[in-house]
């Protein structure tokens, strides 16, 4: 970001343009081409991948850290640039000491939330290596394995695959991925990405995997992230630097929650027809992000039918969310193409996966097991704006 823009952020404006929401700029799960505030992490990753600049596969690496620490943003952007500069023949860099092209190294980034099975994982790798789309019908896992073996030749070709969001509910574990890639180990290196240090490394079940821990953003770095998102957007002149500092302090280093709160703040200001972000708008935006918030990336990767059910759950009055059974009854009264039994089952599954929370309520007027009030663990305002299922 230019110094001029940093100074402009702190200047008082003499006019008050109306708040206009910029979905692309504030989307908490959208990643910029050039992430800010994470220069040190980029350098550490490049150090770990240093052998690729000599045409050799690096050692396997596990990158871990909390939600909203910028892992996905940095690794996705880094792999796109590495593949552009090193992974293609026209991207080879020649020097006086290297007259020939080094053996090829290609880079593939995979979102583990969309590659949840052996087939989808191998399909995503192959699809990332070829120019044409790999069909999903009429082809099996064995066929994908054979095609990958032909595509990756140990003598002169290597592939580095980043698999993001491992060990989340319904995603693959590091052990699962390691087993699936066993046939290609001589030509394929893995960069695993997750939130917690996996037990497989501590137990010795998986060996020879380096680790890199990512800390939460510092407050000033998170302010820089927020500032960069609005610098070219329609919110540049309606939110103050002090408001961004307050928001960054509240988010405690979590860029996802900070962006979700800023998105919700803009929605509140827009609904109130405010010309600038008020303190009430900011408070409403932060209140719209629950404690121990679930990433919107997890929610928006759910099947369309489950997103539709969540939308119906959001719209229910509090009284209809006092139990799973009451919520299922109320949802089925709306227009949704699911049976009553299916709705109840899915609500329990969403609770088990942590998307919603069942909170036991006191009930002294009747006997039996007390019901569980349903609480949504993700920013519902932002979900309703971004979901394609509503």
Secondary structure, DSSP 8 states (H G I E B T S, - for coil): --HHHHHHHHS--SS-------HHHH-TT---SS-SS-HHHHHHHHHHTGGGGGT----EEEEEE-TTSSHHHHHHHHHHHHHHHTSSGGG---BTTB-S---EEEEEEEETTT--SHHHHHHHHHHHHSSS---SSS--HHHHHHHHHHH--TTTEEEEEEEEEETSTTS--HHHHHHHTGGGTTTEEEEEEESS--HHHHHTSS-SEEEEEE----HHHHHHHHHHHHTTSTTTTTS-HHHHHHHHHHHTT-HHHHHHHHHHHHHHHHHTT-SS--HHHHHHHHHTS-TT---HHHHHTS-HHHHHHHHHHHHS-GGGGSSHHHHHHHHHHSS-SS-HHHHHHHHHHHHHTTSEEEEE----SS-SS--EEEEE-S-HHHHHHH-TT-
